[in-house]
């Protein structure tokens, strides 16, 4: 909640946090060109 208030971004609590991380990683890898500038420095 505090993070949401400080950033004005929506924050959701995942039912299964590990699965959420795996899914997010998969999305980032599938779209590596799109996210390259923020993922690779």
Biopython code that builds the backbone (N, CA, C, O; Angstrom):
import numpy as np
from Bio.PDB.StructureBuilder import StructureBuilder

atoms = [
    (1, "UNK", "N", (0.826, -1.193, 0.000)),
    (1, "UNK", "CA", (0.000, 0.000, 0.000)),
    (1, "UNK", "C", (0.872, 1.259, 0.000)),
    (1, "UNK", "O", (0.602, 2.212, -0.730)),
    (2, "UNK", "N", (1.904, 1.248, 0.816)),
    (2, "UNK", "CA", (2.781, 2.413, 0.882)),
    (2, "UNK", "C", (3.458, 2.670, -0.456)),
    (2, "UNK", "O", (3.583, 3.817, -0.885)),
    (3, "UNK", "N", (3.892, 1.608, -1.110)),
    (3, "UNK", "CA", (4.529, 1.748, -2.423)),
    (3, "UNK", "C", (3.563, 2.382, -3.418)),
    (3, "UNK", "O", (3.952, 3.248, -4.202)),
    (4, "UNK", "N", (2.334, 1.961, -3.385)),
    (4, "UNK", "CA", (1.317, 2.510, -4.279)),
    (4, "UNK", "C", (1.095, 4.001, -4.007)),
    (4, "UNK", "O", (0.947, 4.791, -4.940)),
    (5, "UNK", "N", (1.072, 4.370, -2.758)),
    (5, "UNK", "CA", (0.863, 5.777, -2.401)),
    (5, "UNK", "C", (2.048, 6.639, -2.836)),
    (5, "UNK", "O", (1.854, 7.752, -3.326)),
    (6, "UNK", "N", (3.249, 6.146, -2.666)),
    (6, "UNK", "CA", (4.448, 6.920, -3.004)),
    (6, "UNK", "C", (4.640, 7.066, -4.508)),
    (6, "UNK", "O", (5.147, 8.088, -4.970)),
    (7, "UNK", "N", (4.238, 6.052, -5.281)),
    (7, "UNK", "CA", (4.497, 6.058, -6.721)),
    (7, "UNK", "C", (3.273, 6.407, -7.562)),
    (7, "UNK", "O", (3.401, 6.642, -8.763)),
    (8, "UNK", "N", (2.105, 6.443, -6.960)),
    (8, "UNK", "CA", (0.849, 6.645, -7.691)),
    (8, "UNK", "C", (0.646, 5.585, -8.769)),
    (8, "UNK", "O", (0.044, 5.855, -9.809)),
    (9, "UNK", "N", (1.148, 4.389, -8.517)),
    (9, "UNK", "CA", (0.970, 3.254, -9.423)),
    (9, "UNK", "C", (0.146, 2.193, -8.713)),
    (9, "UNK", "O", (0.236, 2.053, -7.493)),
    (10, "UNK", "N", (-0.658, 1.442, -9.464)),
    (10, "UNK", "CA", (-1.422, 0.372, -8.820)),
    (10, "UNK", "C", (-0.498, -0.761, -8.380)),
    (10, "UNK", "O", (0.449, -1.109, -9.086)),
    (11, "UNK", "N", (-0.776, -1.326, -7.224)),
    (11, "UNK", "CA", (0.005, -2.442, -6.692)),
    (11, "UNK", "C", (-0.963, -3.575, -6.390)),
    (11, "UNK", "O", (-1.998, -3.369, -5.756)),
    (12, "UNK", "N", (-0.622, -4.766, -6.847)),
    (12, "UNK", "CA", (-1.458, -5.940, -6.620)),
    (12, "UNK", "C", (-0.656, -6.987, -5.860)),
    (12, "UNK", "O", (0.524, -7.196, -6.142)),
    (13, "UNK", "N", (-1.289, -7.637, -4.906)),
    (13, "UNK", "CA", (-0.661, -8.717, -4.156)),
    (13, "UNK", "C", (-0.987, -10.018, -4.885)),
    (13, "UNK", "O", (-2.151, -10.399, -5.009)),
    (14, "UNK", "N", (0.047, -10.687, -5.360)),
    (14, "UNK", "CA", (-0.143, -11.916, -6.130)),
    (14, "UNK", "C", (-0.572, -13.057, -5.216)),
    (14, "UNK", "O", (-0.091, -13.186, -4.090)),
    (15, "UNK", "N", (-1.481, -13.877, -5.719)),
    (15, "UNK", "CA", (-1.894, -15.065, -4.984)),
    (15, "UNK", "C", (-0.742, -16.049, -4.878)),
    (15, "UNK", "O", (-0.546, -16.684, -3.842)),
    (16, "UNK", "N", (0.015, -16.168, -5.954)),
    (16, "UNK", "CA", (1.155, -17.081, -6.014)),
    (16, "UNK", "C", (2.374, -16.278, -6.488)),
    (16, "UNK", "O", (2.632, -16.204, -7.690)),
    (17, "UNK", "N", (3.125, -15.679, -5.556)),
    (17, "UNK", "CA", (4.224, -14.786, -5.926)),
    (17, "UNK", "C", (5.276, -15.426, -6.825)),
    (17, "UNK", "O", (5.761, -14.778, -7.753)),
    (18, "UNK", "N", (5.634, -16.664, -6.577)),
    (18, "UNK", "CA", (6.652, -17.319, -7.396)),
    (18, "UNK", "C", (6.191, -17.447, -8.843)),
    (18, "UNK", "O", (6.962, -17.195, -9.769)),
    (19, "UNK", "N", (4.956, -17.833, -9.033)),
    (19, "UNK", "CA", (4.418, -17.946, -10.388)),
    (19, "UNK", "C", (4.387, -16.577, -11.074)),
    (19, "UNK", "O", (4.642, -16.480, -12.274)),
    (20, "UNK", "N", (4.078, -15.530, -10.324)),
    (20, "UNK", "CA", (4.063, -14.178, -10.889)),
    (20, "UNK", "C", (5.454, -13.780, -11.379)),
    (20, "UNK", "O", (5.588, -13.163, -12.436)),
    (21, "UNK", "N", (6.481, -14.129, -10.620)),
    (21, "UNK", "CA", (7.859, -13.826, -11.029)),
    (21, "UNK", "C", (8.218, -14.601, -12.285)),
    (21, "UNK", "O", (8.815, -14.045, -13.207)),
    (22, "UNK", "N", (7.863, -15.869, -12.330)),
    (22, "UNK", "CA", (8.168, -16.699, -13.498)),
    (22, "UNK", "C", (7.456, -16.161, -14.735)),
    (22, "UNK", "O", (8.056, -16.070, -15.807)),
    (23, "UNK", "N", (6.200, -15.810, -14.594)),
    (23, "UNK", "CA", (5.450, -15.268, -15.740)),
    (23, "UNK", "C", (6.049, -13.940, -16.208)),
    (23, "UNK", "O", (6.200, -13.717, -17.409)),
    (24, "UNK", "N", (6.386, -13.067, -15.273)),
    (24, "UNK", "CA", (6.973, -11.782, -15.628)),
    (24, "UNK", "C", (8.315, -11.940, -16.314)),
    (24, "UNK", "O", (8.622, -11.218, -17.263)),
    (25, "UNK", "N", (9.117, -12.882, -15.836)),
    (25, "UNK", "CA", (10.411, -13.151, -16.467)),
    (25, "UNK", "C", (10.209, -13.664, -17.880)),
    (25, "UNK", "O", (10.927, -13.263, -18.796)),
    (26, "UNK", "N", (9.246, -14.541, -18.063)),
    (26, "UNK", "CA", (8.949, -15.059, -19.398)),
    (26, "UNK", "C", (8.523, -13.954, -20.351)),
    (26, "UNK", "O", (8.941, -13.930, -21.509)),
    (27, "UNK", "N", (7.699, -13.048, -19.871)),
    (27, "UNK", "CA", (7.258, -11.921, -20.707)),
    (27, "UNK", "C", (8.450, -11.053, -21.085)),
    (27, "UNK", "O", (8.581, -10.642, -22.237)),
    (28, "UNK", "N", (9.318, -10.774, -20.120)),
    (28, "UNK", "CA", (10.498, -9.945, -20.398)),
    (28, "UNK", "C", (11.410, -10.616, -21.414)),
    (28, "UNK", "O", (11.937, -9.950, -22.305)),
    (29, "UNK", "N", (11.604, -11.926, -21.292)),
    (29, "UNK", "CA", (12.480, -12.637, -22.229)),
    (29, "UNK", "C", (11.882, -12.701, -23.630)),
    (29, "UNK", "O", (12.607, -12.596, -24.620)),
    (30, "UNK", "N", (10.577, -12.870, -23.719)),
    (30, "UNK", "CA", (9.926, -12.908, -25.032)),
    (30, "UNK", "C", (9.973, -11.553, -25.723)),
    (30, "UNK", "O", (9.917, -11.473, -26.950)),
    (31, "UNK", "N", (10.073, -10.504, -24.945)),
    (31, "UNK", "CA", (10.080, -9.140, -25.478)),
    (31, "UNK", "C", (11.393, -8.437, -25.146)),
    (31, "UNK", "O", (11.408, -7.259, -24.791)),
    (32, "UNK", "N", (12.484, -9.170, -25.265)),
    (32, "UNK", "CA", (13.784, -8.653, -24.850)),
    (32, "UNK", "C", (14.148, -7.355, -25.560)),
    (32, "UNK", "O", (14.668, -6.434, -24.931)),
    (33, "UNK", "N", (13.886, -7.269, -26.844)),
    (33, "UNK", "CA", (14.214, -6.038, -27.575)),
    (33, "UNK", "C", (13.458, -4.840, -26.996)),
    (33, "UNK", "O", (13.997, -3.738, -26.900)),
    (34, "UNK", "N", (12.235, -5.070, -26.625)),
    (34, "UNK", "CA", (11.404, -3.987, -26.086)),
    (34, "UNK", "C", (11.911, -3.502, -24.726)),
    (34, "UNK", "O", (11.888, -2.304, -24.444)),
    (35, "UNK", "N", (12.368, -4.435, -23.883)),
    (35, "UNK", "CA", (12.774, -4.100, -22.523)),
    (35, "UNK", "C", (14.287, -4.044, -22.332)),
    (35, "UNK", "O", (14.762, -3.848, -21.213)),
    (36, "UNK", "N", (15.035, -4.212, -23.399)),
    (36, "UNK", "CA", (16.493, -4.290, -23.301)),
    (36, "UNK", "C", (17.099, -3.085, -22.580)),
    (36, "UNK", "O", (18.007, -3.245, -21.764)),
    (37, "UNK", "N", (16.615, -1.907, -22.869)),
    (37, "UNK", "CA", (17.217, -0.696, -22.298)),
    (37, "UNK", "C", (17.089, -0.622, -20.776)),
    (37, "UNK", "O", (17.914, 0.015, -20.121)),
    (38, "UNK", "N", (16.077, -1.257, -20.212)),
    (38, "UNK", "CA", (15.940, -1.228, -18.754)),
    (38, "UNK", "C", (16.456, -2.496, -18.088)),
    (38, "UNK", "O", (16.698, -2.502, -16.881)),
    (39, "UNK", "N", (16.627, -3.570, -18.855)),
    (39, "UNK", "CA", (17.083, -4.830, -18.280)),
    (39, "UNK", "C", (18.593, -5.015, -18.351)),
    (39, "UNK", "O", (19.188, -5.635, -17.469)),
    (40, "UNK", "N", (19.203, -4.487, -19.383)),
    (40, "UNK", "CA", (20.628, -4.724, -19.613)),
    (40, "UNK", "C", (21.369, -3.395, -19.576)),
    (40, "UNK", "O", (21.059, -2.475, -20.333)),
    (41, "UNK", "N", (22.334, -3.310, -18.702)),
    (41, "UNK", "CA", (23.150, -2.086, -18.610)),
    (41, "UNK", "C", (24.608, -2.435, -18.696)),
    (41, "UNK", "O", (25.459, -1.548, -18.638)),
]
sb = StructureBuilder()
sb.init_structure("model")
sb.init_model(0)
sb.init_chain("A")
sb.init_seg("    ")
for serial, (resi, resn, name, xyz) in enumerate(atoms, 1):
    if name == "N":
        sb.init_residue(resn, " ", resi, " ")
    sb.init_atom(name, np.array(xyz, "f"), 0.0, 1.0, " ", f" {name:<3s}", serial, name[0])
structure = sb.get_structure()
